[in-house]
Each structure stands twice: as structure tokens, then as C-alpha cells.
Amino acid sequence: MSEHSLPDDARPEQADALPEYAERVLEVTELIPPGRVMTYGDVAEWLDEGGPRQVGRVMSLYGGGVPWWRVVRADGVLLAGHELEALGHYRAEGTPLKEASRAAEGHLPRLDLKRARWDGGERAQGHT
């Protein structure tokens, strides 16, 4: 019997709660300053748990309520399907970009990771 077939009063209390790992990924995302980015792998490394794919999965499922555009691919390519929305955020925040070459698909810029990447700086209190 699946959880969804149970009567409301028989469902586990935590059914709507985020998994602990997802909460931690989203917390790190919220720490990234405007105009800066971390790669999926950077976030996993900062947490010392999971990897780029796990972080990407969390962002795809739960990232809508946080500054998702600040967690990026390691090659600086903008997130497929969200390029223009992300680009608007990057320009508004002054995130360093590399202008696209004429050969680049869609002529979209990439993130300039050498300048935009945030290493986590001083960790927020309560994080180790």
C-alpha cells in the first residue's frame, strides 16, 4: 500500500518535509552571494556529502524557492531550458560572464567561472 493510499490521519507526519540532504543543499545555495556562483560539485564538496549529480537532482526537484541560478555546471554553460531567466539574474546581479562566440549555440554567454566562482568564504555560523 502506498503512502498516498493511506487516509490523511495515517500518513507519516514528515511526508511533506524535505529530505535532510535537500535542506542542506538549499541552505548552501542561499549562502552564495549575489553575483557569485558555485558548481554542483562545489556544493557537494562544501557539504562533504554527495556529488554533482545528487546536488543537481535536489536543485531540479526543490530549487525553485532559492537562488537556483547561483548553482551551475562546471563548464559555465547556462542551464538548458532556463538560459534566458538565468541570464536576466546574472546581469541584474553583475555576475561575470564570457560573451558567446559566433559559433556558440544560441549566441548565449557562459559564466566566467574564474571570476564568478565562490569558494564558500567564511562559513556561516553553525556550519563546520
C-alpha positions in Angstrom: 0.0 0.0 0.0 1.5 3.3 -1.0 1.6 6.3 1.3 -0.8 8.2 -0.9 -3.5 5.5 -0.5 -3.5 5.9 3.3 -6.1 8.1 5.0 -4.8 11.5 5.9 -4.6 10.7 9.6 -2.5 7.6 8.9 0.2 9.3 6.7 3.6 9.8 8.3 4.0 13.3 9.9 7.1 14.0 7.8 5.5 13.2 4.4 5.8 16.8 3.2 9.2 17.5 4.8 12.3 17.9 2.6 14.9 15.2 2.9 17.7 16.3 5.2 20.3 16.4 2.3 18.0 18.5 0.2 17.6 21.0 3.0 21.4 21.2 3.4 21.9 21.8 -0.4 19.3 24.6 -0.4 20.9 26.2 2.7 24.2 26.4 0.9 22.5 27.8 -2.2 21.1 30.6 -0.1 24.6 31.5 1.3 26.0 32.2 -2.2 26.3 35.9 -2.6 24.6 37.8 -5.5 27.0 37.9 -8.5 28.8 34.7 -7.4 28.2 31.0 -8.2 29.1 27.5 -7.1 29.2 24.4 -9.2 27.1 21.4 -8.4 30.4 19.7 -7.3 31.4 22.7 -5.2 28.2 22.4 -3.2 28.7 18.7 -2.7 32.3 19.3 -1.6 31.3 22.1 0.7 28.8 19.7 2.4 31.3 16.9 2.3 28.5 14.7 1.1 27.0 13.5 -2.2 28.3 14.6 -5.6 27.3 16.9 -8.5 24.5 14.6 -9.7 22.9 14.5 -6.2 23.1 18.3 -5.9 21.6 18.6 -9.4 18.8 16.3 -8.5 18.0 18.3 -5.4 18.1 21.6 -7.4 15.8 20.2 -10.1 13.2 18.9 -7.5 13.4 21.6 -4.8 15.4 24.6 -6.0 12.6 26.8 -7.2 12.4 28.7 -3.9 16.1 29.6 -3.7 18.5 31.5 -6.0 18.9 28.3 -8.2 20.8 30.3 -10.9 23.8 30.5 -8.5 24.4 26.7 -8.6 25.8 25.9 -12.1 27.5 23.5 -14.4 31.3 23.2 -14.1 31.7 24.2 -17.7 29.9 27.5 -17.2 27.1 26.7 -19.7 23.7 28.1 -18.7 21.1 25.7 -17.5 19.2 24.3 -20.5 15.6 25.5 -20.7 16.3 28.3 -18.2 19.0 30.2 -20.0 17.2 33.5 -20.5 15.8 33.6 -17.0 19.2 32.8 -15.5 20.9 35.3 -17.8 18.5 38.0 -16.5 19.5 37.2 -12.9 23.2 37.2 -13.8 23.0 40.6 -15.5 21.0 42.1 -12.6 23.5 40.8 -10.1 26.6 41.6 -12.1 27.8 38.0 -12.3 30.9 37.8 -14.5 30.1 36.4 -18.0 32.1 35.5 -21.0 30.4 36.7 -24.2 29.5 34.0 -26.6 31.5 33.4 -29.8 29.6 33.5 -33.0 29.8 29.7 -33.2 28.1 29.3 -29.7 24.7 27.8 -29.9 22.1 30.5 -29.5 24.9 33.0 -29.0 24.4 32.8 -25.3 27.3 33.8 -23.0 28.8 31.4 -20.5 29.6 32.1 -16.9 33.1 33.3 -16.3 33.9 30.8 -13.5 37.4 32.1 -12.8 35.8 35.4 -11.7 32.3 34.3 -10.6 33.1 31.2 -8.6 32.6 31.5 -4.8 34.6 29.2 -2.6 32.3 29.4 0.4 34.4 32.0 2.1 33.9 32.1 5.8 31.3 29.5 6.6 28.2 30.7 8.3 28.0 30.1 12.0 26.7 26.7 12.8 28.3 25.1 9.7 31.6 23.2 10.0 
